[in-house]
Amino acid sequence: MKVLNLALVLSFGVALMACNPESKENVEDEMAEIKADFEAEKAQMRADLVELQNEIDAELQDLELKKADADAELTMKIEEMEAELQAEAKELDAALKKVDDSTESAWDDVKKSVNKTTADIEAEWNKFKGNIDDLFDGDNS
């Protein structure tokens, strides 16, 4: 009986919307706004990921330059840092692919996943920058 009542209410609502063209326009406007919000959020998230990726790439280039003047022990430490950074870069690539491939219907899940990944990478990145500063303190390279 409850299902029948629900079906009648839904049918009545659809019938009212069909009779009122303004309601249809309002729904279309809301759908367009939702799509625009999705596209804007997606673009912003992508830009943030690319910015972080560029920072990591710049640090990798800087480490390569420092490695040229380093002794064997320092070279080994730099190579360990480069391996860590390359792993972070791969995670960023995967996050970018998720964002690029995301659909509106799956956006909330993608956003949560990518935000967690980004937070983890940023935490590691900040720790990493501190380690680099400590490693090269007093170094004139």
Secondary structure, DSSP 8 states (H G I E B T S, - for coil): -HHHHHHHHHHHHHHHHHH-HHHHHHHHHHHHHHHHHHHHHHHHHHHHHHHHHHHHHHHHHHHHHHHHT--HHHHHHHHHHHHHHHHHHHHHHHHHHHHHH--GGGHHHHHHHHHHHHHHHHHHHHHHHHHHHHHHTT---
